[in-house]
């Protein structure tokens, strides 16, 4: 049987009403959305972390599967786009240097990372943490990233306080002669 014949036989079986997967095996869209949001949050935390923080987080996990490069860390430029007033026409603001990494763990899971700057080691560490979070180690990875998230939140709060201290409230005085 050739590959074409096997494709035809699968197609014929599906056309006849047979299904390759049971009906209850469909992914839950709400669960998929929650998983995507959690992965985005993890990638955001690793992007804002320093390399020494990622090294400490990975070391706290103990022995981890070996990671091989799907694509060696490489640096390049991305175009930053802006919008006038936040909702106007887009324009090219400038370029930023970004390093990306893609790894495969020994058990087959993959991890990806994009980092501002040219730190290839940081991008690789972030990709390994992303790969580990795709499996049973998710809770441990989240716990290892908790100090990083706490630092990021504290820095954001400090910045918000500094900005609030310089806030000017404009008001209009009403004339009594109008």
matplotlib code that plots the C-alpha trace (Angstrom):
import matplotlib.pyplot as plt

x = [0.0, 1.4, 1.1, -1.5, -3.6, -3.4, -4.5, -7.5, -8.5, -8.4, -10.4, -12.9, -13.3, -13.9, -16.4, -18.2, -18.7, -15.7, -13.7, -10.0, -10.5, -13.4, -16.0, -15.0, -11.3, -12.0, -10.1, -12.1, -11.8, -11.9, -9.1, -7.1, -7.5, -6.5, -3.4, -2.4, -2.8, -0.7, 2.0, 2.0, 2.4, 5.3, 7.0, 6.4, 8.0, 11.1, 11.4, 11.5, 13.8, 17.6, 19.9, 21.0, 17.4, 16.6, 19.8, 18.6, 15.1, 16.4, 18.8, 16.0, 14.2, 16.9, 17.8, 16.0, 16.0, 18.8, 17.9, 19.0, 18.7, 16.0, 17.3, 20.5, 19.9, 20.2, 19.9, 18.1, 16.1, 12.4, 10.5, 8.6, 5.3, 3.4, 0.1, -0.5, -2.7, -3.0, -5.7, -4.4, -2.7, 0.3, 3.8, 7.3, 8.9, 12.3, 14.1, 15.0, 17.5, 15.9, 17.3, 15.3, 15.9, 14.0, 14.9, 13.7, 13.9, 15.0, 11.4, 10.2, 8.7, 9.7, 10.3, 10.6, 11.8, 12.2, 14.3, 15.2, 18.9, 21.6, 21.9, 21.8, 22.3, 19.3, 17.1, 18.2, 17.4, 14.0, 13.3, 14.2, 11.9, 9.1, 9.7, 9.6, 6.3, 4.7, 4.6, 4.4, 7.0, 4.6, 3.8, 7.5, 8.4, 5.7, 7.0, 10.6, 9.4, 7.5, 10.4, 10.9, 7.3, 7.4, 10.4, 8.7, 5.5, 7.5, 9.3, 6.0, 4.5, 7.5, 7.2, 3.5, 4.1, 6.7, 4.4, 1.5, 3.6, 4.0, 0.4, -1.3, -5.1, -6.5, -9.8, -11.9, -12.8, -16.4, -16.9, -19.8, -20.4, -21.4]
y = [0.0, 3.3, 6.5, 7.8, 4.6, 4.9, 8.6, 7.5, 4.8, 7.2, 9.7, 7.0, 5.9, 9.5, 10.0, 6.9, 8.4, 6.7, 9.1, 8.8, 10.1, 9.5, 12.4, 13.0, 13.6, 17.2, 19.8, 22.2, 25.7, 27.3, 25.1, 25.8, 29.6, 29.3, 27.3, 29.9, 32.8, 30.9, 30.3, 33.9, 35.0, 32.6, 33.9, 37.5, 36.7, 35.1, 38.0, 40.5, 38.4, 38.8, 36.0, 35.3, 35.0, 32.5, 30.5, 30.4, 29.4, 26.5, 25.4, 25.3, 22.7, 20.1, 17.7, 18.5, 16.7, 17.5, 20.2, 20.2, 23.2, 23.0, 26.4, 27.8, 31.1, 33.9, 37.6, 39.8, 43.0, 43.5, 46.5, 48.3, 49.7, 52.5, 54.2, 57.9, 58.5, 54.7, 54.2, 56.1, 54.9, 52.6, 53.9, 52.4, 53.6, 52.0, 48.6, 46.6, 43.7, 40.4, 37.0, 33.9, 30.3, 27.1, 23.9, 20.3, 18.5, 14.8, 13.7, 15.5, 18.7, 22.0, 25.4, 28.8, 32.2, 35.7, 38.2, 41.8, 42.2, 39.9, 37.5, 34.1, 32.3, 34.1, 33.2, 29.5, 29.4, 30.9, 28.4, 25.5, 26.9, 27.2, 23.6, 22.3, 24.2, 22.1, 19.0, 17.8, 20.4, 23.3, 23.9, 23.7, 26.2, 28.6, 28.4, 29.0, 32.1, 33.5, 35.6, 37.0, 37.9, 39.5, 41.7, 42.7, 43.7, 45.6, 47.6, 48.3, 49.5, 51.8, 53.2, 53.8, 55.7, 57.9, 58.7, 59.4, 61.9, 64.0, 63.8, 67.1, 67.3, 70.0, 71.6, 74.4, 77.3, 78.5, 82.3, 83.7, 86.3, 84.1]
z = [0.0, -1.0, 1.0, -1.4, -0.9, 2.9, 2.6, 0.4, 2.8, 5.8, 3.8, 2.8, 6.4, 7.5, 4.8, 5.8, 9.3, 11.1, 13.2, 14.0, 17.5, 19.9, 20.2, 23.8, 22.8, 21.5, 23.4, 25.6, 24.1, 27.6, 28.9, 25.7, 26.3, 29.9, 28.8, 26.2, 28.8, 31.3, 28.7, 27.7, 31.3, 31.7, 28.6, 29.7, 33.1, 31.5, 29.0, 31.9, 34.0, 34.3, 33.2, 36.8, 37.8, 35.1, 36.0, 39.7, 38.6, 36.5, 39.2, 41.8, 39.6, 40.2, 37.4, 34.1, 30.8, 28.4, 25.8, 22.2, 19.9, 17.3, 16.1, 17.7, 19.5, 17.0, 17.1, 14.6, 14.2, 14.5, 13.5, 16.3, 15.2, 16.9, 16.6, 16.9, 19.9, 20.5, 17.8, 14.8, 11.7, 12.4, 11.7, 12.0, 15.2, 14.8, 15.2, 18.2, 18.6, 19.6, 20.3, 19.7, 20.8, 20.1, 22.0, 22.3, 25.6, 25.6, 26.2, 23.1, 24.5, 22.8, 24.2, 22.5, 23.7, 22.3, 24.3, 23.8, 23.3, 22.2, 25.2, 23.6, 26.9, 28.5, 25.5, 25.7, 29.5, 28.9, 26.1, 28.5, 31.1, 28.5, 27.5, 31.0, 31.7, 28.9, 31.2, 34.7, 36.0, 35.3, 39.0, 39.9, 37.1, 38.2, 41.8, 40.6, 38.7, 41.6, 42.9, 39.4, 39.2, 42.7, 41.7, 38.4, 40.4, 42.9, 40.2, 38.5, 41.8, 42.4, 38.9, 39.4, 42.7, 41.0, 38.1, 40.5, 42.5, 39.3, 38.2, 37.5, 37.8, 35.5, 36.3, 34.9, 37.1, 36.6, 36.3, 38.1, 35.4, 32.5]

ax = plt.figure().add_subplot(projection="3d")
ax.plot(x, y, z, "-o")
ax.set_aspect("equal")
plt.show()
